[in-house]
Amino acid sequence: MESFVSPTRIEHGLVRRLTSWLFPAPPGGRAAVMRTAVYLFVLFDVLVVTSWAVDRGQLPADLYRPLFIARHFPVPSPGPVLVPVVRVALLICAAMAATGRLPRMLGIVVFVLYLEWMVIAFSYGKVDHDRFAILVALAVLPTVGGVRWGDQEADAASGWALRCIQVAVVLTYFLAALAKIRFGGIDWVNGATLMRAVLRRGTFLAEPLASYPWLLTATQYGIMAFELAAPLMLVCGRVGRLFLGAAVVFHVITYLFIRLIFLPHVICLLAFLPLERARAVRWVRLRVPGPHSAA
Amino acid sequence: MTTAGKRIRAACTTAMFALVVVGTLFWGDDDFPFGPFRMYSTTTAPTGGAVTITRFEGTTAAGEDIEIDTDQLGLRRAEVLGQVPRIRRAPSLLSSFARAYGSLHPDASPLVELRMIYGTYVLVGGRSARYFERELAAWSRS
């Protein structure tokens, strides 16, 4: 007799599988470590990566070209008072949030302040394109609540937050490939795309490459293939790990050759790792002799 | 987690990711954070194509000609490029750059002239074959 599975049952099965994929249950400690890493990165971002944004307060107003969100939402314009105030408030709140205190309230405040910092930084003629994953991370981390480093208990709220960050990372690669097709067309892979980057901002490592245009063209094919295949990063096991490794290598090489690193995006790659195994306090106790160490 | 909690989270996930997909296909940089990820998404023709760079030269009140880095104007290189169409339409915008230089370097001799220069590499066979410069805009305090 022919077996028959009704379409509704298939649909239900699909929804169940999608739900369990979107809400995995890793140990709560994983999201706790991710939270610390992301908020510490916010400090590094404000002090180093986007440190130049503090000069915005001194710039004449006619150089300010507010982004859509700044024009349509009540976002204050950068000025000599606002910029340093946002900066200091963001540094204090991110430092407190990194400790895991008041995760929901501080998390929301950091998200809002960071978004304002982005508006200040990117409303002068250039938007950076490596911020999506970290903004998603800052938006979802407050929902995790009171998990702590070392928590081994399975936690679906942590699972969802980490899954969102993973998807944001993967989408950044995949949609970057679509943007290349949209703006550069098929010429992106065949043209002098990387040659332009090498001429403009190549390091001493990249200089010899200016004599080998074919090698740069081949690399363009490689980058496009890598980005289009990025959803494989979400596959469990060896394929996913291999792809994660490839992503790290890609960012390191890009930095060494054209001094370009998408750090806010790179930090979000941590969401793919079993971070709950990180035990900073235990690591320190085992290595630093003191009253708490075993005799 | 409750079913309602799951539903709300699933809806947020869908909305967030739908926006960024729409942004990639139809929107631009202005729609941050949902605009397209267009880092290095444009290209240059290997033959006949041109790679351009922008640099600034200034003359101080002390009569000294100096090379000015875009950082010294409070802007990043790409931001200057982003403002180029506006500078073309209204070269007087360079006076704002000169003022920015003044407020960021209160101890330096102020600028009395500022010139924006476009350098162009012309490519042949994917390699740089020729380089030339021209002045895109100039401002002088008068």
Interface residues (C-beta under 8 A of the other chain):
Chain A: T19 L22 F23 W52 D55 R56 Q58 L59 P60 D62 L63 L67 F68 I69 L115 M118 F122 Y124 G125 K126 V127 H129 D130 R131 F132 L135 V136 A139 T143 A156 A157 W160 C164 V167 A168 L171 T172 L175 A176 L178 A179 K180 R182 F183 G184 G185 D187 W188 N190 G191 A192 T193 M195 R196 A197 L199 R200 A210 S211 P213 W214 L216 T217 L260 F262
Chain B: M1 G5 K6 R9 A10 T13 M16 F17 V20 V21 T24 L25 D29 D30 D31 F32 P33 G35 P36 F37 R38 M39 Y40 S41 T42 T43 T44 A45 P46 G49 V51 I53 D71 G74 L75 R76 A78 E79 V80 L81 G82 Q83 L93 S96 F97 R99 A100 S103 L104 Y121 L123 G125 G126 R127 S128
